Amino acid sequence: MISSVEPVPITVLGGYLGAGKTTLVNRLLSGDHGRRLAVLVNDFGEVNIDVDLITSHDGETISLQNGCVCCSIADALGESLDRVLALDPAPDQIVIEASGVADPAKVAAYGYGWPGCRLDAVIVLADAETIQVRAKDQFVGELVTRQLRGANLVLVTKSDLVSPEVLDSVLSWAHDVAEVPVLPVTRGEVEPEVVLAMSRSDLDVGSARVATRDAPPLTDADAMFETATLRFPGPLARSRLEAALTLWSQDVVRVKGIVWFAEADGGNAEPHVVQRVGLRWSIEPATTEVSLEAGGGRLVVVVRRGALEAAALISDLVEA
């Protein structure tokens, strides 16, 4: 049994002023996603938290009924991280809303090196109506493009406010600039598994399948992706998994889960945490107790709707 404390994943939300970061933060705080989030923001006043959700307001921290907290970055970011890491119970994940004029990649550096944390993803929001104009602006253009190029995933917001032709053009342009997966979003409506890291309890979601939904309007993010849950009865070959994580196309937006690898010397299999967001991936030894049956594993994979089949993904990982 592994008992050491697993680092808390950090997701950084970036994007220029007015891109919709606070709208997304509000949806995460009030969402029914089963995770205890600690959200760090620059200004409480911009986060419109439903008063019925608030259980307490203590100085720079607001506690919510669903176990989430919203904390103001009153001083240095590091001090705010220490404050939320000391909460009891500890958060499952920390979300940092970067200032609209900040470089989210620099903010993400805290996720690499701050004690008790690990970086999960940098997600940058881009306003469909204004992002291309902003990128050409002589004063802020360099900042806007740098924000996009620091992302692991780009969400194009306010996609319902432009025509389908304009939206297609913006999506293509943003993909060319950022060279990472790009998804359209309306009013902050995006599946939480796209934004948030999975906890082990999230993996108990049934047998391998591709989720089915009634097709929503084309500008809805749900029209763009679906979720496959892959289950494995035995250990995987690490080399096959690493090759798949490297070669899978950008149609695979997110990969999260637990797998087991057999030790090279024939010893006992060991569980590992697998993460992929955009084209960046990691495989790390599990540092807390894993409830999945020893030797098996599950991966939750978010893919562009209609692009891939679960069977094809499994075949990349398991010998026929």
N, C-alpha and C positions, 0 to 999 in steps of 0.2 A: 504494500500500500504506500502510495506517494503522498506525503503530507505537507510539503513546503507550499508556500503561498504562491499562486500563479499571478504574474503581473497583470494589472488592469489595462485593457486595451484603450487606446485613445484614438478618437476620430476627430479630425480637424475639418471644420466647415469654413470654406473661404469663398471669395467672390467680391466683386466691386459693389459699391454702395447701391442699394436698391435691388439687388439681385434676388432677394427673397430668403435670405438666410434665417431671419427671425421667424418668418412664417413656418419654415421647416422645423425650427427649434420648438415652436409651440406645438406642432403636431407630434413631435417626438415625446415631449413632456406629457402630453395628454393621451398618447396612444396606448392601446391595449397590446403591448408587445412582450410583456412578462419580464422585462429587464429593469433593474434598478439603475437608472441613469443619473449621473452627476453632470449637469450642463453648466459650463462656465461661460458667462456673457460679460460684455463690457458695461451694459446698462440695463438694470432691472426694468426701467420704465418702458423700454421697447418691447419687452416680452409680456404679451397680454395673457397672463395666466388666469384661467377661470377661478374666481374666488371660491367656488364650491369644491375645488380640488385641493386647496391649500389647508394643511393641517397645522402649520406653525410658520412664523416669520421671525427668525432670530438673526438680527443684524444683517450680515451679508448673505444669508442663506434662507431660502424658502423651501420647506418640506411639503411634499405632495402626498395624497392618499395612496397613490400607486407605488410608493417607495422611491420615486425619483426626487431629486433635489435640483434647485437652480441656484447657482452661486455667482455673485458678482466678482469680477476680477478687480478688486479694489486696490490691490498693491501689485507686486510682481506675480507673474504667472506661476512661478515655482511655489510661492507661498500659498497660492490658491490650490494648486495640486496637492500640496501637503495637507491642506485643510480637508479636502474631500477624501483623500486616501485614509485619513484618520476617522472617518465616519463609521458608526456601528449601527446597522450592518454596512459593510463596505459596498461601494457601487460595483455593478457588473461591468460598467463601461463609463468612460468619461468622454463627453462631447465638448469640444472647444469651438465656440463661434468666434472666429477671427474678425478683427475690424475690417471694414470694407476697403481700407487703404493699406492693409497689412499684406505681407507675403506669407501665404499659408505654409509654404515649404519651410520657412524659417521657424514658424510656430511649431511645426511638426517635429523640429529637432528635439523638443522637450520629450516627445514620445519615444525617441530612440534612447535617450540617456538618463531620464529622470528616474530615480530609484522607485521601484514598485510599479512602473509603467512600461508599456510597449506600444509602439505605433501600429495602429490597425490600418488607417487609410487617411488620405487627404482628398476630400470631396469638394470640388469647386462648383459654385452655382453661377450661371450666366443668363442674364436677361435677354430673351429672344428678340425683344424690340430694340434694344440699344447696344448689345455687346459689340457688334461689328463697328458701329460708329465710335464707341469708346476706344476700341482697339486702334483706331486711326487718329485719335486725338493727340495733339502734339505734347500735351501735358501729362495725360494719364495713360496713354496708349501702351507704353512700355510696361507699366505696372499691371495693366489688365492682361496682356499677353503672358507676362511672367507668372501671374496667378494661374492661368490655364495650364501652362507648361509644368507647373509644380503639382498637378493633380494626378491622382490614380483613377478618378472617375469624374466626369463632368455632367451636371444636371442642367439642362437648358430649361429655365423657368419661364412662366407666363406664356407658355406655348399655345394657349388658346387665344391669345390676343393678336396673333399674326396668321396670315393665310397659310394653307398647307404648303404652297410653293415656297413662301418665305421661310417657313419652319424647316423644310428639307434643306434649303440653302444654308441656314444657320447651323443645322446639325452637321452637315458636311464640312463647313468651314471650321467649326469648333473641333471636329475630329482631326482635321489637317493640322491645326495649331497645336492641340494637346497630345495627339497621337495616343489616346486612351479611349476606352468606351465612352459614348455620349448617349444620354437618355433625355427625352423630353419630359417635363413635369408641369403640372397645372395645380396652382394653389397649394403647393407643398405636398401634393398627394403622391407619395412614392412608398412602395412596400418597405417596411422597416428592415427587412433582411438585406435590402440593397445598401442601406446606409450603415447598419449596425453589425458588429461582430456577433457571432453565435456563442452562447454559453452552452455547456454540455446538456442542460435540460432542454434546450431547443432542438436537440438531435432526435428526441423521441417522437418522431412525426410519422411513423408508419412505414410500410414497405415501399420499395422503389417504385416511383411513379412520376409522371409529369402532371402537375396540377392543371385542371381544366377550369376555365371561366367563360362566361358569356362575353363575347367580344365587345368591349366598350368603345367609345369614340376614338378615332385615330390619334387625337392629341393627348389622350390619357396615357400615363406611363404604363399602366397595366396592360395596354395593348402591345407594349413593346417587349415584355419579358414574361417568362414563366419559370417555375421552380421545379427542379428534379431532385428527388431524394434517393441517393444511391446507397444500397446496403451491400456489405461484403461479408460472406460467411467465414472467411479466414484471412490471414495476414496477406498484405500486398507486397509486391516487389518494389522496393524503394526506387530503383532506377526507372521503372515504368511510370511510377507516379511523377517523379521529377521531370521526365521527358514530356508527359502529358501536360503538366502545369506550365512548362516552357513553350510547348508547341500549340496548345489550344488557342484558337483565334480569339479576337475581341468579341465574338458572339457569346463567349463565356464571360459574363460580367463579374461574377462573384463565386468563390468556392470557400466553404467553411466546413469543418468537421473533425472527426477523430478517426484515425486509422491505426492499425497495428502492423509493425514490421517484425519479421523474424530476425534474430541476431545472426550476424555472419558466421559465428562459431557454432551455430546450432543450438544456442541457448534459448531461454524463454523469449516469447514475443513481447514487445514493449509498445505502449500506446503513444501516439504523437498527434499534436494539434496541427492541422493543415489550414492555411489561409491563402486566398488569392483575391486581390482586388485590382481591377484593371489588368496590367501585365506583371505586377509585382506579386511574388508569392513567397511563402515561408513554410518550413516544416520544423517544428520544435518539439522536444520531448514534453509530454504532459507532466505538469508539476503539481497536479492535484489528483485526488482519487477519481477514477473513471468508472462510471456505472455501467457502460456497455460491456457486453459479454467479452471476456478475454479472447483475443484472436480475431475478432470481427471488426467491423468499422462502418461508419456512415459518413457520407459527404452530402452536403446540401449545395446544389449548384444552381445559380441563377443565370439563365440564358436568354438571348433574344428570341421572342416568340416565333416559332416555326423554323428556326435556324438549325436546331440540332435535336436528335432523339436521345433519350436516356440510354437506350441500348448501345448507341454508338459511343457514348462517353464511357460506359462500363467496359466495352471491348478494348478501349485504349489502356485500361488498367488491369484487366484480368486475362490470363491466358485462355484461349478458346478451348 
